[in-house]
Amino acid sequence: MKLDEKDFIIELRGNRRCLIEGISGLAEYGENAVAARAGSAVIRINGKGLRMYMMADDRLGVCGGICSVELEQSDDK
């Protein structure tokens, strides 16, 4: 399913895997945080030992010890 550029889906599988669909690129990548841009939002995954297990088209898969997922939404104009 192709998402509208403002739409995204976040899927958590326990606290070890996260899949985000609808991203436009990475904003940050490190062992303790991975962030992706999705429309006017930035989705940040915080944890320990994080790594990408997949990045293709508009999808990002992150695995490791996930502690939190944050959404920073900027104003749409």
N, C-alpha and C positions, 0 to 999 in steps of 0.2 A: 504494500500500500504506500503510495507516495503522499507525503504530508504537505500541507500548506506551509509556506515559509515561516509562519508565525506559530505553527503547531509543533509540539514535540511530545514524545512518550518516554517516561522513565520506568524501567522495570527492575525491581530488586528481587534477587533470589537469596533470601536470608541476608546475612551480613558479609557475604564473600563475593558476590557478583552483582554488577549493575550494567544494564544495557540502556543506552540512550539513543533514540531515533529522532531524526529531525535536526541534527546539528549542522552548523556551517563551518566549524573549525575549532581547533584547540585554543584555549586562552592561557592555560598553564598545564605543565606536566612535571610531576615529581613523585617521589616515593610516599609523601604524606598528603598530597593533594593533586587532583586532576580536575581541570575545569574546561568546559566546552561552551561555545557560543551557540545559541539556538534562537534565531529571530532577534528580538530585543532583550533576551534573557541570557544570563550566564549561569550555568549549572555547575556547581562545585561539589566534588566528592572528596571528603576528608577521611583519612584513616592511616594505616601503617602498612608498609610493604605493598603499596598499590602499583599496579602495572596494567598496561593495555593488553588485552588478549585479542582485540579485534578493532580495526578501524577501516571502514569501507563505505563508499558512497556518503550517506548522511548518518551513519551509525558509528557508535563508539562503545566498546565493551571494556569494562574495568574490573579487575579482580584483586583480591587482597583482603585485609582486615578493614572493612568499611565501618566507620564510626558515625558519619552523618552525611546527608545530602542537602545542600543549600541551593536556593533559587534566588538570584538577584535579578529583579525585573526593572528595566528602565522604562520611562514613560514613552508610550506610543504617541507620535504626533502625526 
